[in-house]
Amino acid sequence: MSEEFESTRFAKKVWLTNHAVVAMKKRNVTLIEVKDLIENGEYLEKEPPHGWIFYQFASRLDNNVCAAIVVGQAIIVKTIMVNWTERNIP
């Protein structure tokens, strides 16, 4: 893991994978935005322990910003996406 911070909301450490850090850079998503996303975004559980947290930033034109996460002893951010849309796939 290359970045880490504490989430007040989840009372856990948040770890960003190298893939997530590369995706952030590619999509011009800052660490401050990721922290805001984790603390204020809507959490959608996919299939435990996997899920998404997504958030609309007023300052961005490429909304929704979304983190694909795994929730365990820590929250692991696997990747960061922009223009994210929830899909109902059976």
C-alpha atoms as a printed R data frame, in Angstrom:
   type eleno elety resid chain resno       x      y       z
1  ATOM     1    CA   MET     A     1   0.000  0.000   0.000
2  ATOM     2    CA   SER     A     2   1.326  3.404  -0.846
3  ATOM     3    CA   GLU     A     3  -0.945  5.868   1.017
4  ATOM     4    CA   GLU     A     4  -2.839  5.650   4.272
5  ATOM     5    CA   PHE     A     5  -5.061  7.873   6.412
6  ATOM     6    CA   GLU     A     6  -7.632  7.526   9.206
7  ATOM     7    CA   SER     A     7 -11.389  7.658   8.543
8  ATOM     8    CA   THR     A     8 -13.468  9.251  11.288
9  ATOM     9    CA   ARG     A     9 -16.667  8.006   9.657
10 ATOM    10    CA   PHE     A    10 -15.632  4.350   9.617
11 ATOM    11    CA   ALA     A    11 -13.203  4.526  12.594
12 ATOM    12    CA   LYS     A    12 -10.660  2.627  10.492
13 ATOM    13    CA   LYS     A    13  -7.495  3.230   8.569
14 ATOM    14    CA   VAL     A    14  -7.924  3.751   4.831
15 ATOM    15    CA   TRP     A    15  -5.261  2.243   2.594
16 ATOM    16    CA   LEU     A    16  -4.875  3.193  -1.050
17 ATOM    17    CA   THR     A    17  -3.408  0.543  -3.311
18 ATOM    18    CA   ASN     A    18  -0.756  1.488  -5.833
19 ATOM    19    CA   HIS     A    19  -3.407  0.984  -8.516
20 ATOM    20    CA   ALA     A    20  -5.682  3.506  -6.763
21 ATOM    21    CA   VAL     A    21  -2.872  6.076  -6.550
22 ATOM    22    CA   VAL     A    22  -2.128  5.667 -10.273
23 ATOM    23    CA   ALA     A    23  -5.859  5.967 -11.081
24 ATOM    24    CA   MET     A    24  -6.084  9.138  -8.958
25 ATOM    25    CA   LYS     A    25  -3.208 10.712 -10.870
26 ATOM    26    CA   LYS     A    26  -4.636  9.665 -14.246
27 ATOM    27    CA   ARG     A    27  -8.045 11.157 -13.348
28 ATOM    28    CA   ASN     A    28  -6.718 14.235 -11.513
29 ATOM    29    CA   VAL     A    29  -8.329 13.227  -8.219
30 ATOM    30    CA   THR     A    30  -6.518 14.629  -5.191
31 ATOM    31    CA   LEU     A    31  -5.920 12.954  -1.844
32 ATOM    32    CA   ILE     A    32  -8.075 15.679  -0.262
33 ATOM    33    CA   GLU     A    33 -10.936 14.683  -2.594
34 ATOM    34    CA   VAL     A    34 -10.490 11.001  -1.737
35 ATOM    35    CA   LYS     A    35 -10.643 11.815   1.974
36 ATOM    36    CA   ASP     A    36 -13.825 13.853   1.361
37 ATOM    37    CA   LEU     A    37 -15.242 10.989  -0.729
38 ATOM    38    CA   ILE     A    38 -14.629  8.441   2.047
39 ATOM    39    CA   GLU     A    39 -16.040 10.664   4.797
40 ATOM    40    CA   ASN     A    40 -19.074 12.077   2.934
41 ATOM    41    CA   GLY     A    41 -19.850  9.805  -0.001
42 ATOM    42    CA   GLU     A    42 -22.722  7.383  -0.314
43 ATOM    43    CA   TYR     A    43 -21.713  3.820   0.523
44 ATOM    44    CA   LEU     A    44 -23.174  1.010  -1.565
45 ATOM    45    CA   GLU     A    45 -22.320 -2.526  -0.516
46 ATOM    46    CA   LYS     A    46 -21.887 -4.835  -3.507
47 ATOM    47    CA   GLU     A    47 -21.213 -8.189  -1.904
48 ATOM    48    CA   PRO     A    48 -19.458 -8.143   1.471
49 ATOM    49    CA   PRO     A    49 -16.720 -7.127   1.913
50 ATOM    50    CA   HIS     A    50 -16.745 -5.306  -1.464
51 ATOM    51    CA   GLY     A    51 -18.500 -2.048  -2.202
52 ATOM    52    CA   TRP     A    52 -18.402  1.444  -3.639
53 ATOM    53    CA   ILE     A    53 -18.337  4.900  -2.142
54 ATOM    54    CA   PHE     A    54 -19.371  7.673  -4.533
55 ATOM    55    CA   TYR     A    55 -19.712 11.422  -4.256
56 ATOM    56    CA   GLN     A    56 -20.546 14.446  -6.420
57 ATOM    57    CA   PHE     A    57 -17.989 17.252  -6.195
58 ATOM    58    CA   ALA     A    58 -19.371 20.656  -7.193
59 ATOM    59    CA   SER     A    59 -15.956 21.650  -8.547
60 ATOM    60    CA   ARG     A    60 -15.594 18.665 -10.916
61 ATOM    61    CA   LEU     A    61 -17.139 18.221 -14.348
62 ATOM    62    CA   ASP     A    62 -16.505 14.448 -14.388
63 ATOM    63    CA   ASN     A    63 -18.874 13.406 -11.598
64 ATOM    64    CA   ASN     A    64 -19.584 10.891  -9.919
65 ATOM    65    CA   VAL     A    65 -16.208 10.184  -8.322
66 ATOM    66    CA   CYS     A    66 -16.206  6.632  -6.967
67 ATOM    67    CA   ALA     A    67 -13.880  4.435  -4.939
68 ATOM    68    CA   ALA     A    68 -14.076  0.659  -5.272
69 ATOM    69    CA   ILE     A    69 -13.344 -0.589  -1.758
70 ATOM    70    CA   VAL     A    70 -12.900 -3.645   0.417
71 ATOM    71    CA   VAL     A    71 -14.014 -3.261   4.040
72 ATOM    72    CA   GLY     A    72 -12.176 -5.276   6.664
73 ATOM    73    CA   GLN     A    73  -9.911 -4.288   9.523
74 ATOM    74    CA   ALA     A    74  -9.118 -1.324   7.274
75 ATOM    75    CA   ILE     A    75 -10.802  0.147   4.228
76 ATOM    76    CA   ILE     A    76  -8.782 -0.716   1.142
77 ATOM    77    CA   VAL     A    77  -9.332  1.548  -1.859
78 ATOM    78    CA   LYS     A    78  -8.728 -0.624  -4.912
79 ATOM    79    CA   THR     A    79  -9.295  2.036  -7.568
80 ATOM    80    CA   ILE     A    80 -10.768  5.482  -8.191
81 ATOM    81    CA   MET     A    81 -13.223  6.123 -11.018
82 ATOM    82    CA   VAL     A    82 -14.906  9.209 -12.459
83 ATOM    83    CA   ASN     A    83 -18.212  9.532 -14.337
84 ATOM    84    CA   TRP     A    84 -19.333  6.503 -12.338
85 ATOM    85    CA   THR     A    85 -22.861  5.157 -12.694
86 ATOM    86    CA   GLU     A    86 -24.436  2.430 -10.623
87 ATOM    87    CA   ARG     A    87 -25.496 -0.510 -12.774
88 ATOM    88    CA   ASN     A    88 -27.994 -3.163 -11.824
89 ATOM    89    CA   ILE     A    89 -26.487 -6.290 -13.332
90 ATOM    90    CA   PRO     A    90 -28.216 -9.550 -12.344
